[in-house]
Amino acid sequence: MHFNALTLISFLSSLASAGTVPQYSGLRALWSDDFNGNSGQPPNQGTWNIITNMGRVNNELQTYTGSNSNLQLSGGGTLQIIPRKSGGAWTSGRIESKAAFTPQANKLTIFEGVMRLGDGPSGQKQGLWPAFWLLGESIHHGTPWPACGELDIMETINGQFTNYGTVHCGSFPGGACNEPIGRAQTFGVSVNDWHTYRLKVDRRAPGGNWQDETIQWEVDGQVFHTLRGSDIGEEGVWATLARSPMFMILNVAVGGDWPGAPNGATGDGYDSMLEAEYVAVYST
């Protein structure tokens, strides 16, 4: 692997930032990955599916590969997903958790990750679309999108200092989640810095009333989006979001209907990567 000066700085910063998965009072860790391993290794394939056979959904341009030029452990306790361009073609990485997680009745379930984006300036990130998100496991059994349910925890486009917390659900077009746009709120972040992204599914509503259950988005402990069952208004649709198994996804897409295509200034490599320190699932 060739390291220029900027790449080396980026690599060393990841080594300095790595840490252990935290433990929280009143919560138990159901699942976690701290991305420890040797530099250049893939993420744990007993834990993650490495996706390489996807079509061009959302009119995206990238081809997902399992190459360590696109997807690797840093050797410093982080995962790096690195978009690359060669001529007019783009490659990138996408992983999906093998486990799916169902928020339990009368409990709080938390999906959490610490991550950052590469150090490249916003002007060199047109068309890049990194994300940490959940997708309903029923999509593997014939339920189409968006009826399967989707919860986007960390999502940003074009290097903007804006994190989107979005829910997709129900029917297309329109429906309870206003598809294909979804129901979203935003939070301003310095995306090149490390942040803790968290999604809370709270099923501790009095009497188990689904209308009072909530899904809440946080960045660094600050709540920026709260969705109640009553906001969705349909118990069956709410169940796909708060009462059904979902698996986790980390990826960097390139192009697509939302961010648009990359341009001549769009950079690739470590300056454009998504880097994760850990991902964990907790419950009361």
C-alpha positions in Angstrom: 0.0 0.0 0.0 1.4 3.4 -1.0 1.2 6.2 1.6 1.6 9.8 0.7 1.9 12.5 3.4 -1.8 13.2 3.7 -2.6 9.5 3.8 -0.1 8.9 6.5 -1.5 11.8 8.6 -5.0 10.4 8.2 -3.9 6.9 9.1 -2.0 8.1 12.2 -5.0 10.1 13.4 -7.1 6.9 13.3 -4.6 5.1 15.4 -4.7 7.9 18.0 -8.5 8.0 18.2 -9.3 4.3 18.6 -10.8 3.2 21.9 -12.9 0.4 23.5 -16.6 0.0 23.3 -18.1 1.9 26.3 -20.2 0.4 29.0 -23.1 2.4 30.4 -24.8 2.2 33.8 -28.3 0.6 33.4 -27.6 -0.8 29.9 -26.2 -4.1 28.8 -24.3 -4.5 25.5 -26.1 -7.0 23.3 -23.6 -6.8 20.4 -20.5 -4.8 19.5 -17.5 -4.6 17.2 -14.5 -2.5 18.1 -12.8 -3.2 14.7 -9.5 -4.5 16.3 -7.2 -6.4 13.9 -4.2 -6.0 11.7 -4.0 -3.2 9.1 -5.4 -4.3 5.8 -7.6 -7.1 7.1 -11.3 -7.2 6.4 -13.8 -6.7 9.1 -14.9 -9.8 11.0 -16.7 -11.9 8.5 -18.4 -13.9 11.3 -20.0 -10.6 12.3 -20.5 -8.8 9.0 -21.6 -9.6 5.4 -19.3 -7.9 2.9 -21.5 -6.8 0.1 -20.2 -7.2 -3.5 -23.2 -8.1 -5.6 -25.5 -5.1 -5.4 -27.1 -3.5 -8.4 -27.1 0.2 -9.0 -29.8 1.2 -6.6 -30.8 4.9 -6.4 -28.8 5.3 -9.7 -25.6 5.2 -7.7 -22.3 4.8 -9.6 -20.1 2.7 -7.3 -19.3 -1.0 -7.4 -18.9 -2.4 -4.0 -15.9 -4.7 -3.5 -14.2 -6.7 -0.7 -10.8 -5.3 -1.6 -8.8 -3.8 1.2 -8.4 -0.7 -1.1 -12.1 -0.1 -0.4 -12.7 -1.8 3.0 -10.2 -2.5 5.7 -9.3 -2.5 9.4 -6.8 0.3 10.0 -4.7 -1.6 12.5 -5.5 1.1 15.1 -8.9 -0.1 16.1 -11.0 1.4 13.4 -12.8 0.4 10.2 -12.2 2.4 7.0 -14.5 2.4 4.0 -12.7 4.1 1.2 -14.2 5.2 -2.1 -11.8 4.9 -5.1 -11.9 6.1 -8.7 -10.1 4.8 -11.7 -10.9 6.6 -14.9 -14.6 7.2 -14.8 -15.4 4.2 -12.6 -15.9 4.2 -8.8 -15.5 1.4 -6.3 -16.4 1.5 -2.6 -17.3 -0.7 0.4 -20.5 -1.8 2.2 -21.0 -4.1 5.1 -24.2 -5.4 6.7 -24.5 -7.0 10.1 -25.3 -10.7 10.1 -27.3 -10.2 13.2 -30.7 -8.5 13.2 -32.0 -6.8 16.4 -35.6 -6.5 17.5 -36.4 -3.9 20.2 -38.1 -5.7 23.0 -41.3 -4.6 24.8 -40.9 -2.5 27.9 -37.2 -1.9 27.1 -35.0 0.8 25.6 -32.8 -0.4 22.7 -29.9 1.8 21.5 -27.9 1.5 18.3 -24.6 3.5 18.6 -21.5 4.2 16.6 -18.5 6.5 16.8 -17.3 7.7 13.4 -15.9 10.5 11.3 -15.4 11.3 7.7 -12.1 11.8 5.9 -10.2 15.1 6.1 -10.9 16.3 2.5 -12.6 19.6 2.2 -16.3 19.8 1.3 -15.5 21.1 -2.1 -13.9 17.8 -2.9 -16.8 15.6 -1.8 -19.6 16.3 -4.4 -21.4 13.0 -5.0 -20.2 11.2 -1.9 -22.8 9.6 0.4 -21.6 7.9 3.6 -24.1 6.4 6.0 -24.7 4.3 9.1 -28.2 3.0 9.1 -30.7 0.2 9.8 -32.9 -1.8 7.4 -35.8 -4.1 8.1 -34.7 -7.7 8.0 -37.9 -8.6 6.2 -36.4 -7.2 3.0 -34.5 -10.5 2.8 -37.9 -12.3 2.8 -39.7 -10.5 0.0 -40.9 -7.4 1.7 -40.1 -4.5 -0.6 -38.7 -1.1 0.3 -39.9 1.0 2.0 -42.5 -1.3 3.6 -39.6 -3.2 5.3 -38.7 0.0 7.3 -35.5 2.0 7.3 -33.9 4.1 10.0 -30.9 6.3 9.0 -28.7 7.2 11.9 -25.8 9.0 10.3 -26.1 10.2 6.7 -24.6 13.1 4.9 -24.0 14.1 1.3 -21.5 16.2 -0.7 -19.4 16.9 2.4 -22.0 19.1 3.9 -21.7 19.8 7.7 -25.2 18.3 8.1 -26.3 15.0 9.5 -29.7 13.6 8.5 -31.7 11.4 10.7 -34.4 9.9 8.5 -37.1 7.3 8.6 -38.5 5.5 5.6 -41.6 3.3 5.9 -45.0 2.2 4.6 -46.1 2.6 1.0 -44.5 4.3 -2.1 -45.1 7.0 -3.1 -46.4 9.0 -0.2 -47.7 7.0 2.7 -46.9 7.5 6.4 -43.3 8.5 5.7 -43.9 10.8 2.7 -41.8 8.6 0.3 -39.4 8.7 -1.3 -38.3 11.7 0.8 -39.0 10.1 4.2 -39.4 11.9 7.5 -36.1 13.6 8.4 -34.6 16.2 10.7 -31.0 17.5 10.5 -28.2 18.4 12.9 -25.1 20.5 12.1 -21.9 18.6 12.7 -18.2 19.1 11.8 -18.2 15.8 9.9 -14.4 15.5 9.8 -14.3 15.1 13.6 -15.3 12.1 15.7 -18.9 12.0 16.8 -21.1 9.6 18.7 -24.2 8.8 16.6 -27.1 7.1 18.5 -30.6 5.9 17.7 -32.9 5.0 20.7 -36.0 2.9 20.3 -38.0 3.3 23.5 -40.8 0.7 24.0 -41.3 1.6 27.7 -44.6 3.4 27.0 -47.2 3.1 29.8 -49.5 0.2 29.2 -47.5 -0.8 26.1 -49.4 1.8 24.0 -47.6 1.8 20.6 -48.7 5.4 20.0 -46.5 6.5 22.9 -43.4 4.6 21.9 -40.6 6.7 20.5 -37.6 6.6 18.2 -35.0 9.3 18.9 -31.9 10.4 17.1 -28.8 11.9 18.9 -25.4 13.3 18.0 -23.0 13.5 20.9 -25.9 13.2 23.4 -27.9 16.0 21.8 -31.4 14.9 20.6 -32.3 16.4 17.3 -35.2 14.2 16.1 -38.0 12.4 17.9 -40.7 10.3 16.2 -43.7 8.8 18.1 -45.9 6.0 17.1 -48.7 8.6 17.0 -46.8 10.5 14.3 -46.9 7.5 12.0 -50.5 6.8 12.9 -50.6 3.2 11.6 -49.8 0.4 14.1 -48.7 -2.0 11.4 -46.3 0.5 9.9 -44.9 1.5 13.3 -44.2 -2.2 14.0 -41.9 -2.3 11.0 -39.8 0.5 12.6 -39.9 -0.2 16.4 -41.0 -3.8 16.8 -39.3 -5.8 14.1 -35.8 -7.1 13.4 -33.4 -4.7 11.7 -29.8 -5.1 10.6 -27.0 -2.5 10.5 -25.3 -1.1 7.5 -22.1 1.0 7.0 -21.3 2.1 3.5 -20.1 4.9 1.3 -22.2 5.4 -1.9 -21.1 7.5 -4.8 -23.5 9.4 -6.9 -27.2 8.6 -6.9 -30.5 10.5 -7.1 -30.0 12.5 -3.8 -26.4 13.8 -3.9 -26.0 13.8 -7.6 -22.9 12.7 -9.5 -19.4 13.5 -8.5 -17.6 16.2 -10.4 -14.0 16.8 -11.5 -13.0 18.1 -8.1 -14.4 15.0 -6.2 -11.6 13.3 -4.4 -11.2 9.7 -3.5 -9.0 7.7 -1.0 -8.6 8.3 2.7 -9.6 12.0 2.5 -13.1 10.8 1.4 -13.5 7.8 3.6 -16.0 6.8 6.4 -14.1 5.7 9.4 -15.7 4.0 12.4 -14.2 3.4 15.9 -16.9 1.0 17.1 -20.6 0.0 16.6 -22.7 -1.4 19.4 -26.2 -2.3 20.4 -27.4 -1.8 24.0 -30.6 -2.5 25.9 -32.0 -1.9 29.4 
